Structure formats: structure tokens, C-alpha cells
Amino acid sequence: MRQSSQISKLTALRASFAALSIFALFSVSGMANAADSAPMAAPAAEAKAPVASGKPAIDPVLGEALYNAGDSSRGVVACITCHGPKGQSAVGTWPKLAAQHAAYITKQLSNFKDGSRANPIMMGMAATLTPQDMANISAYLSKQAPSEGVAQNKDTIELGRSIYRGGIASKGVPACAGCHSPNGAGIPAQYPRQGGQWAEYNNAQLIAFREGVRKNSMQMTMVATKLSDQEMKAVADYMAGLH
């Protein structure tokens, strides 16, 4: 009996040792699995980290420098020579660019560079500009105070007002205000500011659209082909006085 009792105790001790061994084995295995899974979590965390864009930010300060002084090392000519300080040109040969929508200016510069808008002088000017230069210059000009002007021809101001605000239904000409807004401020990224622009310049552009010289706006080509010389001059003069 005593021997049997000793055997039972020995058996119980062995069972306890085996259980402890199995527990230890599972504990070590669990630690190993945790260690193995840790490196896999890192790439997942890295994948969620934001990726910095390589595109430079638009800088109106650099745009101002190019506008006023150009960059002789790259053959970039200063815009101020023709378009005046802060985009306020002195004569109607050159458009006022102050407060013009940045997206519109950038598009026109791009069109001059790729040839879709023909103008020998501006095509040469835009040829040396990079897309970043264009964006910087446009950003600078868009922040300047808007131009102001006055309608000069009292005899046609009512005709100009009628066309701008109501169009010409009999010719299928839509109201200019629908796109360029009632006060001529335009719609950012869609339609340019026209209020305060030189009447001479706007009239020249309407003629260019009608004659097919300027081809970078199908919408304006369709409108201009329906306007007479008198109607063009009247609405161009009226827009000069909008603000």
C-alpha cells in the first residue's frame, strides 16, 4: 500500500511537470508569434502615412518678380513693360490684367505657348515660361486691385447695355452678363473679368473671334459671328464702365 501511494504521488508529479512544460511551450510560442507579427504591422502603418506631393506650391511672390523684372538667364521678358504696374496697362493695345482670374490668365498663356491662340508677340513671350511660371504670374495678378474704366460713347451706351444684359434674341445672342456677371466680374475658373477692360481691346478680341483669328473659345466665336461692328463697339464700350 505504501509503495502504491508513492507511485501515485510520482505519477501526479510527472503529470504536473508535463502540464507546466506544455504551458511554457505555448507561452513561448505565443511570444514568438507576437514578435513575428510586429514587423508585418510596420509596413501597414507606413502605407497609411501621407505621401508628400512633389509639385511646387504656387508662389505669387515669385510671380511678381517675373512680372516686374523677367529672368534674363532664361530669356523671360518682364510683363510690366506692356501690361503696366500691377496689371494696369496704360493703353488699350494691351489688356488690363489686374484682378483677372488666375485660371483664365494661365489658360491664355498656355494657349499662346502651344499656338492655339495666335499672337506673334505673346507667343514669343510665353515660349520661355514654364507651367509653374505661368501659375505664379497668374496668382500675382489675380491679387491686384481691379481695373476701373468709363464708357466713352453716350450714343451707344443704351445699345451696349441692352446687349450685355439681355442679349439679342432675334440673332440668338445670349446676354453677356450670364457668363461675365452683371458687374463684369466674371466667374472664377470659367469666364474672365470684363469690367473696366479697355473698350479698344475688347472690341479687337470680338473681331478676332468673328474673323477666326482667335480660335481658343468656341463659345465666343459663335457669339461674335452674330454681332455687327456697331454692336461690338457698343458692348465693348459698355463693359469698360462696369465695376
C-alpha positions as CSV (number, residue, x, y, z in Angstrom):
1,M,0.0,0.0,0.0
2,R,2.8,2.4,0.9
3,Q,4.6,1.6,-2.4
4,S,1.4,2.2,-4.3
5,S,1.0,5.6,-2.6
6,Q,4.5,6.6,-3.6
7,I,3.9,5.5,-7.2
8,S,0.6,7.6,-7.3
9,K,2.5,10.7,-5.9
10,L,5.3,10.2,-8.5
11,T,2.7,9.9,-11.3
12,A,0.9,13.1,-10.1
13,L,4.2,14.9,-10.1
14,R,5.0,13.8,-13.6
15,A,1.6,14.9,-14.8
16,S,2.1,18.3,-13.2
17,F,5.5,18.7,-14.8
18,A,4.1,17.8,-18.2
19,A,1.3,20.4,-17.9
20,L,3.8,23.1,-16.9
21,S,6.0,22.2,-19.9
22,I,3.1,22.4,-22.3
23,F,2.0,25.7,-20.8
24,A,5.5,27.1,-21.1
25,L,5.7,25.8,-24.7
26,F,2.5,27.6,-25.6
27,S,3.7,30.8,-23.9
28,V,7.0,30.8,-25.7
29,S,5.2,30.1,-29.0
30,G,2.8,33.0,-28.4
31,M,5.7,35.4,-27.8
32,A,7.3,34.2,-30.9
33,N,4.2,34.7,-32.9
34,A,3.8,38.2,-31.5
35,A,7.4,39.0,-32.4
36,D,6.8,37.7,-35.9
37,S,3.7,39.8,-36.4
38,A,5.3,43.0,-35.3
39,P,7.4,43.6,-38.4
40,M,4.3,43.0,-40.5
41,A,2.4,45.8,-38.8
42,A,5.1,48.3,-39.6
43,P,4.6,48.3,-43.4
44,A,0.8,48.7,-42.9
45,A,1.5,51.8,-40.8
46,E,3.9,53.1,-43.3
47,A,1.3,52.6,-46.1
48,K,-1.1,54.9,-44.3
49,A,1.5,57.7,-43.9
50,P,0.7,60.7,-46.2
51,V,2.9,61.0,-49.3
52,A,4.2,64.5,-49.9
53,S,3.4,65.9,-53.3
54,G,6.4,66.7,-55.5
55,K,4.5,69.6,-57.2
56,P,5.8,73.0,-56.2
57,A,3.3,75.3,-54.5
58,I,2.1,78.3,-56.5
59,D,4.0,81.4,-55.3
60,P,2.7,84.9,-56.2
61,V,5.9,86.5,-54.8
62,L,7.9,84.7,-57.5
63,G,5.2,85.7,-59.9
64,E,5.6,89.3,-59.0
65,A,9.4,89.1,-59.6
66,L,8.9,87.6,-63.0
67,Y,6.2,90.1,-63.9
68,N,8.3,93.1,-62.9
69,A,11.8,92.0,-63.9
70,G,11.6,88.9,-66.0
71,D,14.5,86.5,-65.9
72,S,17.3,87.3,-68.4
73,S,19.1,83.9,-67.7
74,R,16.1,82.1,-69.3
75,G,15.0,84.8,-71.7
76,V,11.9,85.7,-69.8
77,V,10.8,89.2,-70.6
78,A,9.1,91.4,-68.0
79,C,5.4,91.7,-68.4
80,I,5.2,95.1,-66.8
81,T,6.6,96.7,-70.0
82,C,3.2,96.3,-71.8
83,H,0.7,95.4,-69.1
84,G,1.8,98.1,-66.7
85,P,2.4,98.2,-62.9
86,K,0.3,95.6,-61.1
87,G,-1.5,94.7,-64.3
88,Q,-2.9,98.2,-65.0
89,S,-1.9,98.8,-68.7
90,A,-1.7,102.4,-69.9
91,V,-3.3,101.9,-73.4
92,G,-6.0,99.8,-75.0
93,T,-3.5,97.9,-77.1
94,W,-2.6,95.8,-74.1
95,P,-5.3,94.4,-71.8
96,K,-5.6,95.2,-68.1
97,L,-4.8,92.1,-66.2
98,A,-5.2,93.3,-62.6
99,A,-7.7,91.1,-60.6
100,Q,-8.2,88.8,-63.6
101,H,-8.9,85.2,-62.6
102,A,-5.8,83.2,-62.2
103,A,-7.1,80.2,-64.1
104,Y,-8.0,82.3,-67.1
105,I,-4.6,84.0,-67.3
106,T,-2.9,80.6,-67.0
107,K,-5.0,79.2,-69.8
108,Q,-4.3,82.1,-72.1
109,L,-0.6,81.9,-71.5
110,S,-0.7,78.1,-72.2
111,N,-2.7,78.8,-75.4
112,F,-0.1,81.3,-76.5
113,K,2.7,78.8,-75.9
114,D,1.0,75.9,-77.6
115,G,-0.1,78.1,-80.5
116,S,-3.9,77.6,-80.0
117,R,-4.1,81.4,-79.5
118,A,-2.2,83.3,-82.2
119,N,-0.4,86.5,-81.3
120,P,3.2,86.9,-82.5
121,I,4.3,89.0,-79.5
122,M,2.6,87.0,-76.8
123,M,3.6,83.6,-78.4
124,G,7.2,84.8,-78.1
125,M,6.7,85.9,-74.5
126,A,5.0,82.7,-73.4
127,A,7.6,80.5,-75.1
128,T,10.1,80.8,-72.3
129,L,7.6,80.4,-69.5
130,T,7.2,77.1,-67.6
131,P,3.8,76.0,-66.3
132,Q,5.0,77.0,-62.8
133,D,6.0,80.5,-64.1
134,M,2.5,80.9,-65.6
135,A,0.8,79.8,-62.4
136,N,2.9,82.1,-60.3
137,I,2.4,85.2,-62.5
138,S,-1.4,84.5,-62.7
139,A,-1.6,84.2,-58.9
140,Y,0.2,87.5,-58.5
141,L,-2.1,89.3,-61.0
142,S,-5.3,87.9,-59.5
143,K,-4.5,89.5,-56.2
144,Q,-4.2,93.0,-57.6
145,A,-6.9,95.7,-57.3
146,P,-9.4,95.5,-60.2
147,S,-9.2,98.0,-63.0
148,E,-11.8,100.7,-63.4
149,G,-12.9,102.5,-66.6
150,V,-15.7,104.6,-68.0
151,A,-17.9,104.1,-71.0
152,Q,-17.0,106.8,-73.5
153,N,-19.7,106.8,-76.2
154,K,-23.0,108.2,-74.9
155,D,-24.7,107.5,-78.2
156,T,-24.3,103.7,-77.9
157,I,-24.4,103.1,-74.2
158,E,-28.0,102.0,-74.3
159,L,-27.3,99.6,-77.1
160,G,-24.3,98.2,-75.2
161,R,-26.3,97.8,-72.0
162,S,-29.1,96.0,-73.9
163,I,-26.7,93.5,-75.5
164,Y,-24.7,92.9,-72.3
165,R,-27.7,92.5,-70.0
166,G,-30.3,91.0,-72.4
167,G,-28.5,89.7,-75.5
168,I,-30.1,89.9,-78.9
169,A,-33.0,87.4,-79.1
170,S,-33.5,87.9,-82.8
171,K,-29.9,86.8,-83.6
172,G,-29.6,84.2,-80.9
173,V,-27.1,86.2,-79.0
174,P,-27.1,85.4,-75.2
175,A,-26.7,88.1,-72.6
176,C,-23.0,88.7,-71.8
177,A,-24.0,89.1,-68.1
178,G,-24.9,85.4,-68.0
179,C,-21.2,84.4,-68.1
180,H,-19.3,87.6,-67.2
181,S,-21.7,88.5,-64.4
182,P,-23.9,91.7,-64.1
183,N,-21.0,93.8,-62.9
184,G,-18.4,92.4,-65.3
185,A,-16.5,90.4,-62.6
186,G,-16.8,87.1,-64.5
187,I,-16.8,83.7,-62.9
188,P,-13.5,82.4,-61.5
189,A,-12.0,79.5,-63.5
190,Q,-14.8,79.8,-66.1
191,Y,-15.3,83.2,-67.6
192,P,-12.9,86.2,-67.5
193,R,-13.4,89.6,-65.8
194,Q,-14.5,92.2,-68.3
195,G,-15.5,95.1,-66.1
196,G,-13.1,98.1,-66.6
197,Q,-11.3,96.5,-69.5
198,W,-10.2,98.7,-72.4
199,A,-13.0,99.0,-74.9
200,E,-10.5,99.1,-77.7
201,Y,-9.0,95.8,-76.5
202,N,-12.4,94.0,-76.1
203,N,-13.6,95.2,-79.5
204,A,-10.4,93.9,-81.1
205,Q,-10.9,90.5,-79.5
206,L,-14.6,90.3,-80.6
207,I,-13.4,91.0,-84.2
208,A,-10.6,88.4,-83.8
209,F,-13.2,85.8,-82.7
210,R,-15.5,86.7,-85.6
211,E,-12.8,86.6,-88.2
212,G,-11.3,83.3,-87.0
213,V,-8.0,84.9,-85.9
214,R,-8.6,83.9,-82.3
215,K,-9.8,80.3,-82.0
216,N,-9.4,79.3,-78.4
217,S,-13.1,79.7,-77.3
218,M,-15.8,78.2,-79.5
219,Q,-18.4,79.8,-77.4
220,M,-17.1,83.3,-78.1
221,T,-16.6,82.5,-81.7
222,M,-20.3,81.6,-82.0
223,V,-21.4,84.8,-80.3
224,A,-19.0,87.1,-82.2
225,T,-20.1,85.8,-85.6
226,K,-23.6,87.1,-84.9
227,L,-22.6,90.7,-83.9
228,S,-22.2,93.6,-86.3
229,D,-19.4,96.1,-86.0
230,Q,-21.7,98.6,-84.3
231,E,-22.9,96.1,-81.8
232,M,-19.4,95.0,-80.9
233,K,-18.2,98.6,-80.3
234,A,-21.3,99.3,-78.2
235,V,-21.0,96.4,-75.9
236,A,-17.2,96.7,-75.6
237,D,-17.6,100.4,-74.6
238,Y,-20.3,99.5,-72.1
239,M,-18.2,96.8,-70.5
240,A,-15.4,99.3,-69.9
241,G,-17.6,101.2,-67.5
242,L,-18.7,98.2,-65.4
243,H,-17.4,97.7,-61.9
